[in-house]
Structure formats: structure tokens, C-alpha cells
Amino acid sequence: MQQAGVREAAAVHVASRQGLGLRALIATAVGVVVVQSTMISLLNGAGLGAINYPVAIGLAALLALGYVLTFAELALMLPSAGTLSAYTQVALGPALAIVATLSGYVAVALLGIPAELILVDALLEQLVPSPAGFVGYPSLLLLALFCGLNLLGVDMFARIQSALVATMFTGILIIGAIGIAGGDVSAVVTAQPFESSAAISLVALAIWGLVGLEFVCPMIAEARAPSRDVPRAMFIGLVLIVLAYGVYCTAGIATLAADQLTAATPHMDLAVAMFGSPARIGFGLLAILGSATLLNTVLAGVSRMIQGMAQAGQLPAILGRENRRGAPAPALIALALGIAAVRVPLGMDAGSILTLTVAAAGCWLIAYMIAHVDLIVLRLRLPRAPRPFRSPWFPLPQVLGILGMAYVFANISPTPELAGPIYRNVAIMLGITCAFALVWTVLVIRRNPFGAEPPPAPPTAPGSGD
């Protein structure tokens, strides 16, 4: 623990001189959601709810604001690449720390990324059909490419991430603005009447477009001014996402009929309806860029979580090493291989996409609830600990966040027949991570699985410089 604190202090000191600025941190915060799977789910929600769906997005934004406040305080109180594992180890003990991060982030990557890669392969097959009898997965080349680029270090990550996110946001806003200008905006109100119960029932779908802002937290040691820029990046990212997707959903309702919005590829149908058939190629490339943004964010963020866990003794020590460029090479390679190992057996089974992504989101919600509990416990246990950022209105955002996330989890399945497979996937991931956590803490590192541990030696106060 002490060595990990020293490493983090050194990393924060180096980051104060170089590393990630606010723009790159914002790009990291929003990199998980500017992807085609999210574009599809948002348009599906718009088709199901019309005027009720923007209200659902607003309610989901309040839940997202709650977890942003929680992660902002925790990240600056305990600056660590391990993020949730570091916070939970101090609050609730090492076993729950391992469960929270493995199920909430590693399992999410292993469930959600393969689903996104299936979409990439399906889209490429539409744009450039493969020769008859040929079976290949070009998305694996994309995975290998971004794994290699992340091995080149944080500077390469920052340049790529900023460019990808800027391109995606520009494309989404252009489509949204043109769709609103040329479509029937009155359809937003006239397609369905407003009903509060309908809006609440759609929050479970809307929240998927607002998760992942905390992916900026594993990069805290790479930030130039963490105490200033990490909270700001998450807040700005949340506002940008709500505005961009609000415009995008409005354009969808104004341009497409409800049955088109609830189809399998409404994002492509929207582009074709607005720009004609030639738009398929351009929008297809934009959608693939979105998948690339997701890959870049997850590989960078989750690999650093794995590295931080290894440095804290929660995973094998080899995963805590880094290469000459400061990249967590063993963790990056292991994560990429794990994603590929899940992707290949799925083939081109598009029917598995929804089950995988919703199950991944269910694991994510559990992680968020644990983070809220962490903050409540640490406010009580360590009231005088330095907190460069304090969540306002404590504990209201945390209590409401736990209740809201629990509601969303209980209503996670978009259709009754998918509930079984979704909850089964979540149970399998939780079961595996719980078993590993108990074996590792009791038999390998020989610690009390549920004994809260003292915080690491405090590093130099983050954000002391610009």
C-alpha cells in the first residue's frame, strides 16, 4: 500500500509538468458513450417514448450527476489508478474492492466491448461484403491497433482520443441540427402524450447513454491539474452528452416514424433518410469511429484500474508493471486478449448484442451503488481527510443515487423474455468475481476480506499546479 502511494505521488508530480489537459480529460470522460450502440439505444428510446424520452434523459442526467459528484470527491481524496478498488478497500475491505472493480469494469469490458465489435463487423459487412465463404473479424484488427497505440503511452492516447471524440460530437450535432431543421419537430409532442409513468419507465434505457464519465478517474495521475480538471471534465462531459443526444433524439423523432426508430439500425436509417443512400458509407465510417473511441477509452481506463489493483496487492503483481513509455503493458495486453477471447466464439450473432450490453450496464450500476456507499462510509470514518472536492448536499445525491440505480437495475430488461439471460449473465460475473475475491484475500494475500484498511500514505496534494 505504501509503495503504491509513493508511485502515485511520483506520477502526480510528473503529470503536473506534462500529461493530460482539460480537453483530453473531457474526451476521456465522454469516450464510452459516443458509440454506435448508444446511438441505437437512444433512438430506440425516442421511438418508444417520443416526448416522454427527453424527460427520461433529464431524470437519468440527475442520476449521472450523483455519481459524478461521488467519483469527483473519491478520486481526489484517494488519487489512484485503481479508482473504485482503492476507494472500496479503504471503506469496505479488499474483497468488496476486488468485486466492485472486476464486476463493475473488467466484466463490463468483457461483455460490452465484444458486443460493440460485433456491430463493427456487421457494419463493415454491409459496406464491404466479404468474399463468399470467408469468415473473418476485422474488428479484432481494430482492437489490436488501439492496444498497440495505447502501449505508446498517454501522449499518444490523448492525441487520438481528442480527435476521435471531436469528430463524433461534430457528426452527431450536424445530424441532429439538420434533422431538426428539415423534419417535423412537432412530432416530438404529438406522437405520444406526456405521461410521467412512461417517462420513468424509460429512465432504465436512457441511463445507458450517460454512464462512464468516471473513466477520467483512472487517468488522474496523468492529469496536469487533477483537482481542477478531473471534476470539471466530468461535469462538462455530462452537459455535452445530454445536449448532443437531446438534439440527436429530437432529430430522430422529427425525421423517422416510431417503427423505424425501434428497428435494429435506426442510426443508419436516420442518416439515409436525411442525406440519401450515399450517406451509408460516410455514416458507417462515423459509427466505426465511435467504436474506436470506445476501444481507446476502455483499454486506457480499465488497464490502469487493473494496474492499480495489482499495485495494491489485489491482483498478481505482474499486472502492475509498465513499459518504458509509462503504459500498463501487461494489463493492456491481458485485457485485449480477454476481449478477443469473448468476441471470437460469438461469431456474428447480433442477437447477443442487446443481452451483453444490458448485462454489462447492470454490472456497472452495481459498481456505482458501491461507490456511493464508499463515500458515505468514508465521510463518517475519515471526516478530516483532505478533500480537494466535496460533494454538495451530502448525503442526498448518494442516497438518491443508490435508490435510483437500484430501481434501474430492477427494471433493466427492455423486454420480459430477455430478463432471464440478462440477470443470468450478471449473476455469473458476480459469482466468479466474488469467488476470486474470497480466495485471493484469504489464501493468497491473507487479509480480512471485509476489514476496512487505512488509506495509503498521502501523496502530494493533487492539483497543486496547472
Rosetta blueprint (number, residue, H / E / L):
1 M L
2 Q H
3 Q H
4 A H
5 G H
6 V H
7 R H
8 E H
9 A H
10 A H
11 A H
12 V H
13 H H
14 V H
15 A H
16 S L
17 R L
18 Q L
19 G L
20 L E
21 G L
22 L H
23 R H
24 A H
25 L H
26 I H
27 A H
28 T H
29 A H
30 V H
31 G L
32 V L
33 V L
34 V L
35 V L
36 Q H
37 S H
38 T H
39 M H
40 I H
41 S H
42 L H
43 L H
44 N H
45 G H
46 A H
47 G H
48 L H
49 G H
50 A L
51 I L
52 N H
53 Y H
54 P H
55 V H
56 A H
57 I H
58 G H
59 L H
60 A H
61 A H
62 L H
63 L H
64 A H
65 L H
66 G H
67 Y H
68 V H
69 L H
70 T H
71 F H
72 A H
73 E H
74 L H
75 A H
76 L H
77 M H
78 L L
79 P L
80 S L
81 A L
82 G L
83 T L
84 L H
85 S H
86 A H
87 Y H
88 T H
89 Q H
90 V H
91 A H
92 L H
93 G L
94 P H
95 A H
96 L H
97 A H
98 I H
99 V H
100 A H
101 T H
102 L H
103 S H
104 G H
105 Y H
106 V H
107 A H
108 V H
109 A H
110 L H
111 L H
112 G H
113 I H
114 P H
115 A H
116 E H
117 L H
118 I H
119 L H
120 V H
121 D H
122 A H
123 L H
124 L H
125 E H
126 Q H
127 L H
128 V L
129 P L
130 S L
131 P L
132 A L
133 G L
134 F L
135 V L
136 G L
137 Y L
138 P H
139 S H
140 L H
141 L H
142 L H
143 L H
144 A H
145 L H
146 F H
147 C H
148 G H
149 L H
150 N H
151 L L
152 L L
153 G L
154 V H
155 D H
156 M H
157 F H
158 A H
159 R H
160 I H
161 Q H
162 S H
163 A H
164 L H
165 V H
166 A H
167 T H
168 M H
169 F H
170 T H
171 G H
172 I H
173 L H
174 I H
175 I H
176 G H
177 A H
178 I H
179 G H
180 I H
181 A H
182 G H
183 G L
184 D L
185 V L
186 S L
187 A H
188 V H
189 V H
190 T H
191 A L
192 Q L
193 P L
194 F L
195 E L
196 S H
197 S H
198 A H
199 A H
200 I H
201 S H
202 L L
203 V H
204 A H
205 L H
206 A H
207 I H
208 W H
209 G H
210 L H
211 V L
212 G L
213 L H
214 E H
215 F H
216 V H
217 C H
218 P H
219 M H
220 I H
221 A H
222 E H
223 A E
224 R L
225 A L
226 P H
227 S H
228 R H
229 D H
230 V H
231 P H
232 R H
233 A H
234 M H
235 F H
236 I H
237 G H
238 L H
239 V H
240 L H
241 I H
242 V H
243 L H
244 A H
245 Y H
246 G H
247 V H
248 Y H
249 C H
250 T H
251 A H
252 G H
253 I H
254 A H
255 T H
256 L L
257 A L
258 A H
259 D H
260 Q H
261 L H
262 T L
263 A L
264 A L
265 T L
266 P H
267 H H
268 M H
269 D H
270 L H
271 A H
272 V H
273 A H
274 M H
275 F H
276 G L
277 S L
278 P L
279 A H
280 R H
281 I H
282 G H
283 F H
284 G H
285 L H
286 L H
287 A H
288 I H
289 L H
290 G H
291 S H
292 A H
293 T H
294 L H
295 L H
296 N H
297 T H
298 V H
299 L H
300 A H
301 G H
302 V H
303 S H
304 R H
305 M H
306 I H
307 Q H
308 G H
309 M H
310 A H
311 Q H
312 A L
313 G L
314 Q L
315 L L
316 P L
317 A H
318 I H
319 L H
320 G H
321 R L
322 E L
323 N L
324 R L
325 R L
326 G L
327 A L
328 P L
329 A H
330 P H
331 A H
332 L H
333 I H
334 A H
335 L H
336 A H
337 L H
338 G H
339 I H
340 A H
341 A H
342 V H
343 R H
344 V H
345 P H
346 L H
347 G L
348 M L
349 D L
350 A L
351 G H
352 S H
353 I H
354 L H
355 T H
356 L H
357 T H
358 V H
359 A H
360 A H
361 A H
362 G H
363 C H
364 W H
365 L H
366 I H
367 A H
368 Y H
369 M H
370 I H
371 A H
372 H H
373 V H
374 D H
375 L H
376 I H
377 V H
378 L H
379 R H
380 L H
381 R H
382 L L
383 P L
384 R L
385 A L
386 P L
387 R L
388 P L
389 F L
390 R L
391 S L
392 P L
393 W L
394 F L
395 P L
396 L H
397 P H
398 Q H
399 V H
400 L H
401 G H
402 I H
403 L H
404 G H
405 M H
406 A H
407 Y H
408 V H
409 F H
410 A H
411 N L
412 I L
413 S L
414 P L
415 T L
416 P H
417 E H
418 L H
419 A H
420 G H
421 P H
422 I H
423 Y H
424 R H
425 N H
426 V H
427 A H
428 I H
429 M H
430 L H
431 G H
432 I H
433 T H
434 C H
435 A H
436 F H
437 A H
438 L H
439 V H
440 W H
441 T H
442 V H
443 L H
444 V H
445 I L
446 R L
447 R L
448 N L
449 P L
450 F L
451 G L
452 A L
453 E L
454 P L
455 P L
456 P L
457 A L
458 P L
459 P L
460 T L
461 A L
462 P L
463 G L
464 S L
465 G L
466 D L
